[in-house]
Amino acid sequence: QAHVVESGGGLVQAGGSLRLSCTVSTSMFSLNAMGWYRQAPGKQRELVASMTTITKYADSVKGRFTISRDNAKNTLYLQMNSLKPEDTAVYYCSANQLVFGQGSVDYWGQGTQVTVSS
């Protein structure tokens, strides 16, 4: 079983930047996919960016957010630039792994709060 821990959230003014980090307890080469999701109050959780053999972004963050990884550190990043108040949410990291006998398993972190003030 893999453990996922996010960090890097905080309070920032509109137009500012933050970088979120997600560290996993297993080799990233053993993971099928990783991604960042967010959930704003009263809204459903939504995909922000994902990384498999390709990267994918939600339309609302294209050109502002960048997902990247450091395999040596078992860490996934989300660089967020030009932040807007509507980016305010709890951001979650997810890792997907194919586990023998269990199939596809998703691991989630506890989430990190990002608040963008206007």
Sine and cosine of phi, psi and omega as CSV:
sin_phi,cos_phi,sin_psi,cos_psi,sin_omega,cos_omega
0.00,0.00,0.70,-0.72,-0.01,-1.00
-0.99,-0.14,0.53,-0.85,0.08,-1.00
-0.92,-0.38,0.61,-0.79,-0.08,-1.00
-0.82,-0.58,0.77,-0.64,-0.02,-1.00
-0.74,-0.68,0.85,-0.53,0.04,-1.00
-0.99,-0.10,0.41,-0.91,0.11,-0.99
-0.41,-0.91,0.22,-0.97,0.11,-0.99
0.96,-0.28,-0.06,1.00,0.03,-1.00
-0.94,0.33,0.13,-0.99,0.02,-1.00
0.25,-0.97,-0.23,-0.97,0.01,-1.00
-0.96,-0.26,0.77,-0.64,-0.01,-1.00
-0.60,-0.80,0.47,-0.88,0.05,-1.00
-0.98,0.18,0.42,-0.91,0.05,-1.00
-0.82,0.58,0.68,-0.73,-0.05,-1.00
1.00,-0.04,-0.20,0.98,-0.02,-1.00
-0.99,0.11,-0.10,-1.00,-0.06,-1.00
-0.74,-0.68,0.46,-0.89,0.14,-0.99
-0.59,-0.81,0.45,-0.89,0.13,-0.99
-0.83,-0.56,0.86,-0.51,0.06,-1.00
-1.00,-0.05,0.57,-0.82,0.06,-1.00
-0.84,-0.54,0.52,-0.85,0.02,-1.00
-0.68,-0.73,0.92,-0.39,0.00,-1.00
-0.97,-0.25,0.74,-0.67,0.01,-1.00
-0.93,-0.36,0.45,-0.89,-0.12,-0.99
-1.00,0.03,0.12,0.99,-0.01,-1.00
-0.73,-0.68,0.25,-0.97,0.03,-1.00
-0.88,0.48,0.70,-0.71,-0.01,-1.00
-0.92,0.38,-0.33,0.94,0.02,-1.00
-0.95,0.32,-0.28,0.96,0.03,-1.00
-1.00,0.03,-0.06,1.00,-0.05,-1.00
-0.99,-0.11,0.61,-0.80,0.02,-1.00
-0.99,0.16,-0.59,0.81,-0.04,-1.00
-0.31,-0.95,0.38,-0.93,0.13,-0.99
-0.65,-0.76,0.42,-0.91,-0.01,-1.00
-0.28,-0.96,0.21,-0.98,0.10,-1.00
-0.91,-0.42,0.71,-0.71,0.06,-1.00
-0.81,-0.59,0.28,-0.96,0.09,-1.00
-0.59,-0.81,0.42,-0.91,0.03,-1.00
-0.65,-0.76,0.90,-0.43,0.05,-1.00
-1.00,0.00,0.38,-0.93,-0.01,-1.00
-0.83,0.56,0.77,-0.64,0.04,-1.00
0.98,0.22,0.08,1.00,-0.02,-1.00
-0.86,-0.51,0.31,-0.95,0.05,-1.00
-0.98,0.21,0.41,-0.91,0.07,-1.00
-0.92,0.40,0.67,-0.74,-0.03,-1.00
-0.75,-0.66,0.48,-0.88,0.05,-1.00
-0.96,0.29,0.74,-0.67,0.07,-1.00
-0.98,-0.18,-0.78,0.63,-0.01,-1.00
-0.37,-0.93,0.57,-0.82,0.02,-1.00
-0.68,-0.73,0.36,-0.93,-0.03,-1.00
-0.64,-0.77,0.88,-0.48,0.18,-0.98
-0.83,-0.55,-0.91,-0.41,0.18,-0.98
-1.00,0.10,-0.25,0.97,0.07,-1.00
-0.76,-0.65,0.26,-0.97,0.11,-0.99
-0.96,-0.28,0.49,-0.87,-0.05,-1.00
-0.64,-0.77,0.64,-0.77,-0.03,-1.00
-0.78,-0.62,0.52,-0.86,0.18,-0.98
-0.92,0.38,0.56,-0.83,-0.02,-1.00
-0.84,0.55,-0.56,0.83,-0.09,-1.00
-0.94,0.35,-0.26,0.96,-0.04,-1.00
-0.88,-0.48,-0.05,1.00,-0.01,-1.00
-0.85,0.53,0.72,-0.69,0.00,-1.00
1.00,0.07,-0.19,0.98,0.00,-1.00
-0.90,-0.43,-0.57,0.82,-0.04,-1.00
-0.95,-0.32,0.54,-0.84,0.06,-1.00
-0.72,-0.70,0.80,-0.60,0.07,-1.00
-0.99,-0.13,0.66,-0.75,0.01,-1.00
-0.47,-0.88,0.15,-0.99,-0.04,-1.00
-0.58,-0.81,0.46,-0.89,0.12,-0.99
-0.83,-0.56,0.98,-0.20,-0.08,-1.00
-0.89,0.45,-0.58,0.82,-0.02,-1.00
-0.91,0.42,-0.48,0.87,-0.01,-1.00
-0.98,-0.20,0.03,1.00,-0.06,-1.00
0.78,0.62,0.70,0.72,-0.12,-0.99
-0.76,-0.65,0.68,-0.73,0.10,-1.00
-0.95,-0.31,0.61,-0.79,-0.02,-1.00
-0.85,-0.53,0.40,-0.92,0.19,-0.98
-0.70,-0.71,0.96,-0.28,0.07,-1.00
-1.00,0.05,0.85,-0.53,-0.05,-1.00
-0.89,-0.45,0.90,-0.43,0.02,-1.00
-0.90,-0.43,0.28,-0.96,0.02,-1.00
0.76,0.65,0.76,0.65,-0.08,-1.00
-0.92,0.40,0.55,-0.83,-0.01,-1.00
-0.86,-0.52,0.40,-0.92,0.04,-1.00
-0.82,0.58,-0.54,0.84,-0.01,-1.00
-0.95,0.30,-0.09,1.00,0.11,-0.99
-0.99,0.13,-0.13,0.99,0.00,-1.00
-0.88,0.48,0.81,-0.58,-0.05,-1.00
-0.03,-1.00,0.15,-0.99,0.23,-0.97
-1.00,0.02,0.80,-0.61,-0.04,-1.00
-0.98,-0.21,0.76,-0.66,-0.04,-1.00
-0.88,-0.47,0.60,-0.80,0.12,-0.99
-0.98,-0.21,0.63,-0.77,0.01,-1.00
-0.76,-0.65,0.63,-0.78,0.06,-1.00
-0.78,-0.62,0.71,-0.70,-0.01,-1.00
-0.92,-0.40,0.71,-0.71,-0.05,-1.00
-0.67,-0.74,0.64,-0.77,0.11,-0.99
-1.00,0.04,0.92,-0.40,-0.08,-1.00
-0.95,-0.32,0.79,-0.62,-0.01,-1.00
-0.85,0.52,0.79,-0.61,0.00,-1.00
1.00,0.05,-0.24,0.97,-0.03,-1.00
-0.87,-0.49,-0.39,0.92,-0.05,-1.00
1.00,0.08,-0.56,-0.83,-0.05,-1.00
-0.98,0.17,0.83,-0.56,-0.03,-1.00
-0.84,-0.55,0.73,-0.68,0.06,-1.00
-0.97,-0.25,0.74,-0.68,0.08,-1.00
-0.93,-0.37,0.64,-0.77,-0.04,-1.00
-0.81,-0.59,0.57,-0.82,0.14,-0.99
-0.99,0.10,-0.02,-1.00,-0.05,-1.00
-0.99,0.11,-0.21,0.98,0.01,-1.00
1.00,-0.08,0.47,-0.88,0.06,-1.00
-0.70,-0.72,0.72,-0.70,-0.09,-1.00
-0.99,0.15,0.75,-0.66,0.14,-0.99
-0.87,-0.49,0.84,-0.54,0.01,-1.00
-0.83,-0.56,0.83,-0.56,-0.01,-1.00
-0.92,-0.39,0.88,-0.47,-0.01,-1.00
-1.00,-0.04,0.53,-0.85,-0.03,-1.00
-1.00,0.02,0.00,0.00,0.00,0.00
